Amino acid sequence: MTIDYNLPTILTLIRIAFIPLLAVVFYLPWEHANVACTFIFFLAGITDWLDGYLARKMQLETTFGAFLDPVADKLMVAFVLVLIVQQQASPYLAVPAAIIIGREITIASLREWMAELGQRGTVKVSQIGKWKTMSQMLAISLLLYRKDLYGLPINQIGYGLLYIAAALTLWSMVNYLSAALKPMMGINRHKLD
């Protein structure tokens, strides 16, 4: 199998390369490290939107790109959530982070299993999943920035948005599991006949 390194795929690989860069900047003893980390995470978000847009617009969608894009997203989110929880050690932050990371692992596994059953289309991205992603990205950005801005308690707002993201995460996971259950039950019934 050859891998086509087109522009959307290169953008996805750049997003993955941002992960170690963000880690280095996160631990720098520099007073503006939080701003730099937020900026890197923001750039990663732009590459996420741009690679999908360009793949559709330029008709450069590939199976490798379809595989790599969600992997890059999940790696970035899980990694940054671990950094944030480590920095602001609190069960109030660890619980929603664990819910989000756990859901990502569960749904990735479910998609793989459904693909093996020839039912991958039953676990496509939903509108709730898009809202979850948006609130999650905004929450993570605010938690990376941490400091109050123009009197706004940025870190507390980030906490609130992370709880909203965790609730949407659970909701979308239930929807995915429900959608996958019907074909799985049909396959199991067919095997019993």
Residue pairs with C-beta under 8 A, 6 or more apart in sequence:
3 9
3 64
4 60
4 62
4 64
5 13
6 55
6 58
6 60
6 62
6 65
7 51
7 54
7 58
7 60
8 50
8 51
8 52
8 54
8 55
8 58
8 60
8 61
8 65
9 51
9 62
9 64
9 65
9 68
11 47
11 50
11 51
11 54
12 47
12 51
12 65
12 68
12 69
12 72
13 68
13 72
14 47
15 44
15 47
15 48
15 51
15 72
15 73
15 76
16 72
16 75
16 76
18 40
18 41
18 43
18 44
18 47
18 76
19 75
19 76
19 79
21 40
22 37
22 40
22 41
22 44
22 79
22 80
22 83
23 79
23 83
25 33
25 36
25 37
25 40
26 33
26 37
26 83
26 87
27 33
28 36
30 36
34 144
34 145
34 146
34 147
35 145
37 144
38 141
38 144
38 145
41 76
41 80
41 137
41 140
41 141
41 144
42 141
44 76
45 137
45 141
48 69
48 72
48 73
51 65
51 69
52 69
54 60
55 61
55 62
55 65
70 108
73 133
74 104
74 108
77 100
77 101
77 104
77 136
77 140
78 101
78 104
80 140
80 144
81 97
81 100
81 101
81 140
82 97
82 101
84 93
84 97
84 140
84 143
84 144
85 93
85 94
85 97
88 143
88 146
88 155
92 159
93 143
93 159
93 162
95 166
96 162
96 163
96 165
96 166
97 162
99 166
99 169
99 170
100 136
100 162
100 165
100 166
100 169
103 169
103 170
103 172
103 173
106 173
107 123
107 172
107 173
107 176
110 123
110 176
110 177
110 180
111 120
111 123
114 120
114 122
114 123
114 180
114 183
117 183
117 184
117 187
119 180
119 183
119 184
119 187
122 179
122 180
122 182
122 183
123 176
123 179
123 180
126 172
126 175
126 176
128 168
128 171
128 172
128 175
129 172
131 168
132 165
132 168
132 169
132 171
132 172
135 161
135 164
135 165
135 168
136 161
136 162
136 165
136 168
136 169
138 161
139 158
139 159
139 160
139 161
139 162
139 164
139 165
140 158
140 162
141 158
142 154
142 155
142 157
142 158
142 161
143 155
143 158
143 159
143 162
145 154
145 155
145 158
146 154
146 155
146 158
147 154
147 155
148 154
148 155
